[in-house]
Amino acid sequence: MTALPIQVYLALSLSILAIGAYILAVKRNILRIILGIELMISGANLTFIIVSYWLGNGSVDPLIRSIVIISMGIASLVAALSIALVIMIYRKFGTRDIRKLRKLKW
Amino acid sequence: MLDLIVELGLVIGIIATAIYVAEARPISRAIGGFILFSVLIAILYLYINCPYLAGAQIAIYSGAVTGLFLLAMSITKPETPEDEAKARSWVIAGYLIAGFVIFIAFFLTMHYYMYTPGISTEIVDTVVNRANIALMDLEKILSDYLWNYRGIDVLMQGVIVIAVAAGLANFFKREKEGKVK
């Protein structure tokens, strides 16, 4: 088992999730917002692994590993599609500032 | 005691790099912080006996996703107040070279630890002792699980490739239309 208690790692995962949520709520640059989404997915993956490590007394369930690897693939898919959207938004509106995209509201 | 220091360093480093991603200006530095964040997460995975996850973390986050971010950053001009400092091309090249070197070093180290016969390493010993299962059996179990999901994996990779290809095609198509106008 790890030298630090499991609560520290759970707090680490929640901190990463909180930092990602802060980026989503406060920042204006779309690229940074996508970085925040990736941070939140990393925090969720870390939570999966840490809880499995804790329940398995030092070994992580292979099914959880598979789920996390699939989650990483989906995260890369999200990033690819989001960045494609950013490029198209930039070509349409000429900005990466999300506050200037209020024309999208209806 | 050494374990405690290493784990504390990893936890503090991960939180610090996550905060750096949130606050660094310009965005290129935030992307650099994201590379470091992914590498630290991979080291944590390696530390708790998940070498395949660590490899996937390095390959996907520090490689593919970061490359996409650098691409998007380079083809969209920084104009927001937080992007006033201009990104320089040598900084991007440095990030790419550093990521490549870290990637190669990580996999060479992992290969050395896992496949060198007779070597007594902490990683191999902890995997064998704690799980009470041979390392090759663990790899076989994991490979069997992953083999069941190979269709989903290939499908996702195909979707990613198609999405990127469609985005690039649309990008160059609009460029051509702009020239015509």
Boltz contact constraints between the chains, C-beta under 6 A:
constraints:
  - contact:
      token1: [A, 2]
      token2: [B, 7]
      max_distance: 6.0
  - contact:
      token1: [A, 3]
      token2: [B, 3]
      max_distance: 6.0
  - contact:
      token1: [A, 3]
      token2: [B, 4]
      max_distance: 6.0
  - contact:
      token1: [A, 3]
      token2: [B, 7]
      max_distance: 6.0
  - contact:
      token1: [A, 4]
      token2: [B, 7]
      max_distance: 6.0
  - contact:
      token1: [A, 12]
      token2: [B, 11]
      max_distance: 6.0
  - contact:
      token1: [A, 15]
      token2: [B, 15]
      max_distance: 6.0
  - contact:
      token1: [A, 16]
      token2: [B, 18]
      max_distance: 6.0
  - contact:
      token1: [A, 19]
      token2: [B, 18]
      max_distance: 6.0
  - contact:
      token1: [A, 19]
      token2: [B, 22]
      max_distance: 6.0
  - contact:
      token1: [A, 23]
      token2: [B, 22]
      max_distance: 6.0
  - contact:
      token1: [A, 29]
      token2: [B, 80]
      max_distance: 6.0
  - contact:
      token1: [A, 29]
      token2: [B, 82]
      max_distance: 6.0
  - contact:
      token1: [A, 31]
      token2: [B, 27]
      max_distance: 6.0
  - contact:
      token1: [A, 35]
      token2: [B, 21]
      max_distance: 6.0
  - contact:
      token1: [A, 35]
      token2: [B, 34]
      max_distance: 6.0
  - contact:
      token1: [A, 39]
      token2: [B, 18]
      max_distance: 6.0
  - contact:
      token1: [A, 42]
      token2: [B, 41]
      max_distance: 6.0
  - contact:
      token1: [A, 53]
      token2: [B, 48]
      max_distance: 6.0
  - contact:
      token1: [A, 58]
      token2: [B, 130]
      max_distance: 6.0
  - contact:
      token1: [A, 59]
      token2: [B, 130]
      max_distance: 6.0
  - contact:
      token1: [A, 59]
      token2: [B, 131]
      max_distance: 6.0
  - contact:
      token1: [A, 60]
      token2: [B, 50]
      max_distance: 6.0
  - contact:
      token1: [A, 62]
      token2: [B, 141]
      max_distance: 6.0
  - contact:
      token1: [A, 62]
      token2: [B, 142]
      max_distance: 6.0
  - contact:
      token1: [A, 62]
      token2: [B, 145]
      max_distance: 6.0
  - contact:
      token1: [A, 65]
      token2: [B, 53]
      max_distance: 6.0
  - contact:
      token1: [A, 66]
      token2: [B, 145]
      max_distance: 6.0
  - contact:
      token1: [A, 66]
      token2: [B, 146]
      max_distance: 6.0
  - contact:
      token1: [A, 66]
      token2: [B, 149]
      max_distance: 6.0
  - contact:
      token1: [A, 68]
      token2: [B, 53]
      max_distance: 6.0
  - contact:
      token1: [A, 69]
      token2: [B, 56]
      max_distance: 6.0
  - contact:
      token1: [A, 72]
      token2: [B, 56]
      max_distance: 6.0
  - contact:
      token1: [A, 72]
      token2: [B, 60]
      max_distance: 6.0
  - contact:
      token1: [A, 73]
      token2: [B, 156]
      max_distance: 6.0
  - contact:
      token1: [A, 76]
      token2: [B, 60]
      max_distance: 6.0
  - contact:
      token1: [A, 76]
      token2: [B, 64]
      max_distance: 6.0
  - contact:
      token1: [A, 76]
      token2: [B, 65]
      max_distance: 6.0
  - contact:
      token1: [A, 77]
      token2: [B, 156]
      max_distance: 6.0
  - contact:
      token1: [A, 77]
      token2: [B, 160]
      max_distance: 6.0
  - contact:
      token1: [A, 79]
      token2: [B, 65]
      max_distance: 6.0
  - contact:
      token1: [A, 79]
      token2: [B, 68]
      max_distance: 6.0
  - contact:
      token1: [A, 80]
      token2: [B, 68]
      max_distance: 6.0
  - contact:
      token1: [A, 80]
      token2: [B, 160]
      max_distance: 6.0
  - contact:
      token1: [A, 80]
      token2: [B, 163]
      max_distance: 6.0
  - contact:
      token1: [A, 80]
      token2: [B, 164]
      max_distance: 6.0
  - contact:
      token1: [A, 81]
      token2: [B, 163]
      max_distance: 6.0
  - contact:
      token1: [A, 83]
      token2: [B, 68]
      max_distance: 6.0
  - contact:
      token1: [A, 83]
      token2: [B, 72]
      max_distance: 6.0
  - contact:
      token1: [A, 84]
      token2: [B, 167]
      max_distance: 6.0
  - contact:
      token1: [A, 86]
      token2: [B, 72]
      max_distance: 6.0
  - contact:
      token1: [A, 90]
      token2: [B, 76]
      max_distance: 6.0
  - contact:
      token1: [A, 91]
      token2: [B, 174]
      max_distance: 6.0
  - contact:
      token1: [A, 96]
      token2: [B, 76]
      max_distance: 6.0
  - contact:
      token1: [A, 96]
      token2: [B, 80]
      max_distance: 6.0
  - contact:
      token1: [A, 97]
      token2: [B, 80]
      max_distance: 6.0
